[in-house]
Amino acid sequence: MIKFLSILTWAALCAAAVSCTGNGTNAGGLTASEKAMKAAAEQYVPGVVYATYGDLASESSELYELLAAAAVKGPAKLTQGELDAICAKFLQARQSWEESEAFLFGAATDFGIDPHIDTWPLDVDGLATELSNAEKVEALKGEDGIAYAAAKLGQELLGFHGIEFVLFRDGKNRTPSALQGTETHPAFAGKSVTGSQELIYAAAVAGDLRDNCYRLCVSWNPDAPAAYVDRCEELEVATTVTGSDLTYGENLLSAAEAGSSYKTWQSAMASILKAGCSNICAEVADVKMGNAHSGEDVNYIESPYSKQSFQDFIDNILSIQYSLYGKAGATSAQAGSLMDFFATQGYKGTSSIQKALEASLSALKACQAKGAFVDIYADASVQKAMDEISALDDEINKAAAWILLQ
């Protein structure tokens, strides 16, 4: 997936920012405004980031277990109910991932996890070549197959979209009977790839997905489950901020203190807004929707096999809503949230952010009611949604600029 430079640029700028407050700075202390920012972070980090990554880690683990069992059982013994349960678990994990994209400015970007597990379009031609090689499919079997997938398959064959290809077609769950035959996608013409081989591949990729979701959880939350920590240690992967022993959550929560990369609370809040919320706004409007709608790349369609693109986009905007409201799943601003901070600190653009957020979600839902993005990407309703999301991006940028002056 393409990511905007603003993730890294703003993180660096905000980390280096020097506090210039209109309230005056207390030596060794915080202004009233900075105390409110600190409270907002204390609501946001556990309420949104820890909660979302915790769900994602557990759901991806469950998805792996279901797919691993299906791969062992094989299509001939797999029931439609079992396959439907796997598809439902995939969509659940997918939703949690999309709802995390307003905080890609942390471990997801620094460790390259985002492109590793969420690159599209899927390289279907490459997948056909890989799965038509019996030796490579054999190497993907079982627990050892996870490491093989992580090391040998490129990011165009890893993550959500490879699994999506196996589980869904034309917006519908695959059937056991379809998996009992050979793959019929045009890219597989002349190659005899079975559904059994596809399930082996999907299980290995799901194991790698699980490992990366564990890493996200551990990298943010110092109290992540021991099983997740143990797996990360087994894989020997970094889980702290570079040059520090702090998790990303601890780093943000200790802003303005020695050891944190955030030198001020203003820079920490601006990173949440600019490197987090604004970045995903721009990506949804300009790339995820814009590439296909403009004709620049009509094949650049996220989630084409499940036809869940609009739901992905809605969940991306909800990730902004939850970040602003201070709690995963929240439908209104929580006490101590960023939106509460804006209101109590007298930011005049508070209502404009709210209106732009609501308009973005409404426009996306109107698109969704018309059909799947892969089918209607050129429709005028898509441009309307893009415009609303860009307007939300503008409001978030204004708020970020304002907060740096507090």
C-alpha positions as CSV (number, residue, x, y, z in Angstrom):
1,M,0.0,0.0,0.0
2,I,1.2,3.5,-0.8
3,K,1.6,5.6,2.3
4,F,2.0,9.4,2.3
5,L,5.3,11.0,3.4
6,S,3.3,13.0,6.0
7,I,3.4,10.0,8.4
8,L,7.1,10.3,8.7
9,T,7.5,14.0,8.0
10,W,5.0,15.1,10.6
11,A,6.2,12.6,13.2
12,A,9.7,14.0,12.8
13,L,8.5,17.6,12.8
14,C,6.3,17.2,15.9
15,A,8.9,15.2,17.8
16,A,11.3,18.1,17.3
17,A,8.8,20.8,18.0
18,V,9.5,23.3,20.7
19,S,6.6,24.3,22.9
20,C,5.3,27.8,22.4
21,T,2.2,28.2,24.5
22,G,-0.1,31.2,24.8
23,N,-0.8,30.2,28.4
24,G,2.9,30.5,29.5
25,T,5.1,27.6,30.4
26,N,5.6,26.6,34.0
27,A,9.2,25.6,34.7
28,G,9.1,21.9,35.4
29,G,5.3,21.7,35.0
30,L,2.5,21.8,32.5
31,T,0.1,24.6,31.6
32,A,-3.6,23.9,32.0
33,S,-3.9,23.4,28.3
34,E,-1.0,20.8,28.3
35,K,-2.6,19.0,31.2
36,A,-5.8,18.7,29.1
37,M,-3.7,17.3,26.2
38,K,-2.1,14.8,28.5
39,A,-5.5,13.7,29.7
40,A,-6.6,13.3,26.1
41,A,-3.6,11.1,25.4
42,E,-4.4,9.0,28.5
43,Q,-7.9,8.5,27.1
44,Y,-6.8,7.8,23.5
45,V,-3.9,5.4,23.9
46,P,-5.6,2.7,26.0
47,G,-9.2,3.5,24.8
48,V,-8.4,3.4,21.1
49,V,-5.0,2.0,20.3
50,Y,-4.6,-0.7,22.9
51,A,-8.2,-1.8,22.4
52,T,-8.1,-1.9,18.6
53,Y,-4.8,-3.7,18.4
54,G,-5.9,-6.1,21.1
55,D,-9.0,-7.0,19.1
56,L,-6.9,-7.3,15.9
57,A,-4.4,-9.6,17.5
58,S,-7.0,-12.0,19.0
59,E,-9.1,-12.0,15.8
60,S,-6.1,-12.7,13.5
61,S,-5.0,-15.5,15.9
62,E,-8.5,-17.1,15.7
63,L,-8.4,-16.7,11.9
64,Y,-5.1,-18.6,11.7
65,E,-6.4,-21.4,13.9
66,L,-9.5,-21.8,11.7
67,L,-7.6,-21.8,8.5
68,A,-4.9,-24.1,9.8
69,A,-7.6,-26.6,10.8
70,A,-9.3,-26.2,7.4
71,A,-6.0,-26.8,5.6
72,V,-5.4,-30.1,7.5
73,K,-9.0,-31.2,7.0
74,G,-9.0,-30.4,3.3
75,P,-11.9,-29.1,1.0
76,A,-13.6,-32.6,0.8
77,K,-14.3,-32.6,4.5
78,L,-14.9,-28.9,4.9
79,T,-18.6,-27.8,5.4
80,Q,-20.1,-24.6,4.2
81,G,-20.8,-23.7,7.8
82,E,-17.1,-24.0,8.7
83,L,-16.1,-22.0,5.6
84,D,-18.6,-19.3,6.4
85,A,-17.2,-19.1,9.9
86,I,-13.7,-18.6,8.5
87,C,-15.0,-15.9,6.1
88,A,-16.8,-14.1,9.0
89,K,-13.6,-14.2,11.2
90,F,-11.6,-12.8,8.3
91,L,-14.0,-9.9,7.9
92,Q,-13.9,-9.2,11.7
93,A,-10.1,-9.1,11.7
94,R,-10.2,-7.0,8.5
95,Q,-12.5,-4.5,10.2
96,S,-10.2,-4.1,13.2
97,W,-7.3,-3.5,10.9
98,E,-9.1,-0.8,8.9
99,E,-10.2,0.8,12.1
100,S,-6.5,1.0,13.2
101,E,-5.4,3.0,10.1
102,A,-5.7,6.4,11.9
103,F,-2.6,5.4,13.9
104,L,-0.3,4.0,11.4
105,F,2.3,6.6,12.5
106,G,3.7,4.2,15.1
107,A,4.9,0.6,14.8
108,A,2.9,-0.2,11.7
109,T,5.0,2.2,9.7
110,D,8.3,2.0,11.5
111,F,8.5,-1.8,11.3
112,G,7.0,-2.0,7.7
113,I,4.0,-3.9,9.0
114,D,1.4,-2.0,7.0
115,P,2.7,-2.8,3.6
116,H,3.7,-6.3,4.7
117,I,0.1,-7.3,5.6
118,D,-2.0,-4.9,3.5
119,T,-0.6,-4.4,0.0
120,W,-2.8,-4.5,-3.1
121,P,-3.5,-5.4,-5.8
122,L,-2.7,-9.0,-5.1
123,D,-0.1,-10.4,-7.6
124,V,-2.4,-13.1,-8.9
125,D,0.0,-14.1,-11.7
126,G,2.7,-14.5,-9.1
127,L,0.4,-16.5,-6.8
128,A,-0.5,-18.8,-9.7
129,T,3.2,-19.5,-10.3
130,E,3.9,-20.1,-6.6
131,L,1.0,-22.4,-6.0
132,S,1.7,-24.4,-9.2
133,N,5.1,-25.4,-7.7
134,A,4.5,-28.5,-5.6
135,E,7.7,-28.1,-3.6
136,K,6.8,-24.5,-2.6
137,V,3.3,-25.6,-1.5
138,E,4.9,-28.4,0.6
139,A,7.1,-25.8,2.2
140,L,4.0,-23.8,3.2
141,K,2.5,-26.6,5.3
142,G,2.2,-26.5,9.0
143,E,3.9,-24.2,11.5
144,D,7.1,-24.1,9.5
145,G,5.1,-22.8,6.6
146,I,4.5,-19.5,8.4
147,A,8.2,-18.7,8.5
148,Y,8.6,-19.8,4.8
149,A,5.7,-17.5,3.8
150,A,7.2,-14.5,5.7
151,A,10.6,-15.0,4.2
152,K,9.9,-16.2,0.7
153,L,6.6,-14.6,-0.4
154,G,6.8,-10.9,-1.3
155,Q,4.3,-8.4,0.2
156,E,2.2,-8.6,-3.0
157,L,1.4,-12.2,-1.9
158,L,1.1,-11.8,1.8
159,G,-1.5,-10.4,4.2
160,F,-5.2,-9.8,4.0
161,H,-5.6,-9.8,0.3
162,G,-4.0,-13.2,-0.4
163,I,-6.4,-14.7,2.2
164,E,-9.3,-12.8,0.7
165,F,-8.6,-14.3,-2.7
166,V,-8.9,-17.8,-1.3
167,L,-12.0,-17.1,0.8
168,F,-14.1,-14.9,-1.5
169,R,-15.1,-14.4,-5.1
170,D,-17.4,-11.8,-6.6
171,G,-18.4,-10.6,-3.2
172,K,-19.5,-14.1,-2.0
173,N,-18.0,-16.7,0.3
174,R,-16.3,-19.5,-1.5
175,T,-18.0,-23.0,-1.3
176,P,-16.4,-26.3,-0.4
177,S,-17.3,-27.6,-3.9
178,A,-15.4,-24.8,-5.6
179,L,-12.4,-25.6,-3.4
180,Q,-12.6,-29.3,-4.3
181,G,-11.8,-28.5,-7.9
182,T,-9.0,-26.6,-9.5
183,E,-8.6,-22.8,-9.5
184,T,-10.5,-21.2,-12.4
185,H,-9.2,-17.6,-12.2
186,P,-7.8,-16.6,-15.6
187,A,-4.3,-16.1,-14.1
188,F,-4.2,-19.8,-13.3
189,A,-5.0,-20.9,-16.9
190,G,-2.8,-23.8,-17.8
191,K,-1.8,-24.5,-14.2
192,S,-3.5,-27.1,-12.1
193,V,-3.8,-25.6,-8.6
194,T,-6.2,-27.2,-6.2
195,G,-8.3,-25.7,-3.5
196,S,-6.3,-27.8,-1.0
197,Q,-3.2,-26.0,-2.1
198,E,-4.9,-22.7,-1.7
199,L,-6.0,-23.5,1.8
200,I,-2.4,-24.4,2.7
201,Y,-1.2,-21.1,1.3
202,A,-4.0,-19.2,3.1
203,A,-3.1,-20.8,6.5
204,A,0.6,-20.0,6.2
205,V,-0.2,-16.4,5.3
206,A,-2.7,-16.1,8.1
207,G,0.0,-17.3,10.5
208,D,2.3,-14.5,9.3
209,L,-0.6,-12.0,9.6
210,R,-1.2,-13.2,13.2
211,D,2.5,-12.7,14.0
212,N,2.5,-9.1,12.7
213,C,-0.7,-8.3,14.6
214,Y,0.8,-9.7,17.8
215,R,3.8,-7.4,17.1
216,L,1.5,-4.3,16.7
217,C,-0.1,-5.1,20.0
218,V,3.1,-5.7,21.9
219,S,4.8,-2.7,20.3
220,W,2.2,-0.3,21.7
221,N,0.9,-2.0,24.9
222,P,3.4,-2.7,27.7
223,D,0.8,-5.0,29.2
224,A,0.1,-7.1,26.1
225,P,-0.7,-10.8,26.7
226,A,2.3,-12.9,27.6
227,A,1.7,-15.2,24.6
228,Y,2.0,-12.3,22.2
229,V,5.2,-11.2,23.9
230,D,6.7,-14.7,23.8
231,R,5.9,-15.1,20.1
232,C,7.6,-11.8,19.3
233,E,10.7,-12.9,21.3
234,E,10.7,-16.2,19.5
235,L,10.7,-14.3,16.2
236,E,13.4,-11.9,17.5
237,V,11.6,-8.8,16.2
238,A,11.9,-5.3,17.6
239,T,8.9,-4.1,19.6
240,T,10.1,-0.7,21.0
241,V,10.7,2.7,19.7
242,T,14.0,2.9,18.0
243,G,16.8,3.8,20.4
244,S,14.5,3.3,23.4
245,D,13.1,0.6,25.6
246,L,9.7,2.3,25.6
247,T,6.7,0.9,23.8
248,Y,4.9,3.2,21.4
249,G,2.2,3.7,24.0
250,E,4.6,4.5,26.7
251,N,6.5,6.9,24.4
252,L,3.3,8.9,23.6
253,L,2.1,8.9,27.2
254,S,5.4,10.2,28.5
255,A,5.5,13.2,26.1
256,A,7.4,16.2,27.4
257,E,9.4,13.9,29.6
258,A,13.0,12.8,29.3
259,G,13.2,9.7,27.0
260,S,10.1,10.4,25.0
261,S,10.5,11.3,21.3
262,Y,7.7,13.8,21.7
263,K,9.3,16.9,23.3
264,T,6.0,18.6,23.9
265,W,2.4,17.7,24.4
266,Q,1.5,19.9,21.5
267,S,3.7,17.8,19.2
268,A,2.2,14.6,20.5
269,M,-1.4,15.8,19.9
270,A,-0.4,17.1,16.4
271,S,1.0,13.7,15.5
272,I,-2.3,12.0,16.3
273,L,-4.1,14.5,14.1
274,K,-1.7,15.0,11.3
275,A,0.4,11.9,10.9
276,G,-2.5,9.7,12.0
277,C,-6.0,11.1,11.1
278,S,-5.0,13.4,8.2
279,N,-2.9,10.8,6.6
280,I,-5.6,8.2,6.3
281,C,-8.0,10.9,5.1
282,A,-5.7,11.8,2.2
283,E,-5.0,8.1,1.4
284,V,-8.7,7.2,1.2
285,A,-9.7,10.2,-0.9
286,D,-6.7,10.5,-3.2
287,V,-5.4,7.0,-3.5
288,K,-7.8,4.3,-2.4
289,M,-10.7,5.9,-4.2
290,G,-8.9,8.5,-6.3
291,N,-6.6,6.1,-8.3
292,A,-9.5,4.1,-9.8
293,H,-12.0,7.0,-10.0
294,S,-9.7,9.2,-11.9
295,G,-8.7,6.5,-14.3
296,E,-5.1,6.6,-13.2
297,D,-5.2,3.0,-12.2
298,V,-8.5,1.2,-12.5
299,N,-7.0,-2.0,-11.1
300,Y,-6.1,-0.3,-7.9
301,I,-9.1,-1.7,-6.0
302,E,-8.9,-2.6,-2.3
303,S,-10.7,-5.8,-1.3
304,P,-12.1,-6.7,-4.8
305,Y,-12.8,-10.4,-4.1
306,S,-15.0,-9.8,-1.1
307,K,-16.3,-6.5,-2.6
308,Q,-15.8,-4.9,0.8
309,S,-13.9,-1.7,-0.4
310,F,-16.5,0.8,0.7
311,Q,-16.7,-0.9,4.1
312,D,-12.9,-0.6,4.3
313,F,-13.2,3.1,3.6
314,I,-16.0,3.5,6.2
315,D,-13.9,1.8,8.8
316,N,-10.9,4.0,7.9
317,I,-13.1,7.1,8.6
318,L,-14.4,5.4,11.8
319,S,-10.8,5.0,12.9
320,I,-10.6,8.8,12.8
321,Q,-13.9,9.1,14.7
322,Y,-12.7,6.8,17.4
323,S,-9.4,8.6,17.7
324,L,-11.2,11.9,18.1
325,Y,-13.9,10.5,20.4
326,G,-11.3,8.7,22.6
327,K,-12.7,5.2,22.5
328,A,-12.9,2.3,20.0
329,G,-16.5,2.0,18.9
330,A,-17.6,5.3,20.4
331,T,-20.5,7.1,18.8
332,S,-20.0,10.3,20.8
333,A,-17.0,12.1,22.3
334,Q,-15.8,10.7,25.6
335,A,-14.9,13.0,28.5
336,G,-11.2,13.8,28.1
337,S,-11.1,12.9,24.4
338,L,-9.6,15.1,21.7
339,M,-13.0,16.4,20.7
340,D,-13.7,17.2,24.3
341,F,-10.4,19.0,24.5
342,F,-11.3,21.1,21.4
343,A,-14.6,22.1,22.9
344,T,-13.4,22.9,26.4
345,Q,-10.3,24.8,25.1
346,G,-12.4,27.0,22.9
347,Y,-11.3,25.7,19.4
348,K,-13.7,27.4,17.0
349,G,-13.5,24.7,14.4
350,T,-14.9,21.9,16.7
351,S,-18.3,21.8,15.1
352,S,-16.7,22.0,11.6
353,I,-14.7,18.8,12.4
354,Q,-17.9,17.1,13.6
355,K,-19.9,18.1,10.5
356,A,-17.1,17.0,8.1
357,L,-16.8,13.7,9.9
358,E,-20.6,13.0,9.6
359,A,-20.6,14.1,6.0
360,S,-17.8,11.8,5.1
361,L,-19.5,8.8,6.6
362,S,-22.8,9.7,5.1
363,A,-21.3,10.0,1.6
364,L,-19.5,6.7,1.8
365,K,-22.7,4.9,3.0
366,A,-24.5,6.4,0.0
367,C,-21.8,4.9,-2.3
368,Q,-22.1,1.6,-0.5
369,A,-25.9,1.6,-1.1
370,K,-25.3,1.9,-4.8
371,G,-23.0,-1.1,-5.1
372,A,-19.4,-2.3,-4.7
373,F,-16.5,0.0,-5.4
374,V,-15.1,-2.4,-8.0
375,D,-18.3,-2.0,-9.9
376,I,-19.1,1.7,-9.5
377,Y,-15.7,3.4,-9.0
378,A,-16.4,5.9,-11.8
379,D,-19.8,6.9,-10.3
380,A,-20.4,10.6,-9.4
381,S,-21.2,9.5,-5.8
382,V,-17.6,8.4,-5.4
383,Q,-16.4,11.9,-6.3
384,K,-18.8,13.3,-3.8
385,A,-17.4,11.0,-1.1
386,M,-13.8,12.0,-2.0
387,D,-14.7,15.7,-1.7
388,E,-16.3,15.2,1.7
389,I,-13.3,13.2,3.0
390,S,-10.9,15.9,1.6
391,A,-12.9,18.5,3.5
392,L,-12.5,16.5,6.7
393,D,-8.8,16.3,6.0
394,D,-8.7,20.1,5.8
395,E,-10.5,20.5,9.1
396,I,-8.1,18.0,10.8
397,N,-5.1,19.9,9.4
398,K,-6.5,23.2,10.8
399,A,-6.9,21.6,14.2
400,A,-3.4,20.3,14.1
401,A,-2.0,23.7,13.3
402,W,-4.1,25.3,16.1
403,I,-3.0,22.8,18.7
404,L,0.7,23.4,18.1
405,L,0.1,27.1,19.1
406,Q,-1.6,26.2,22.4
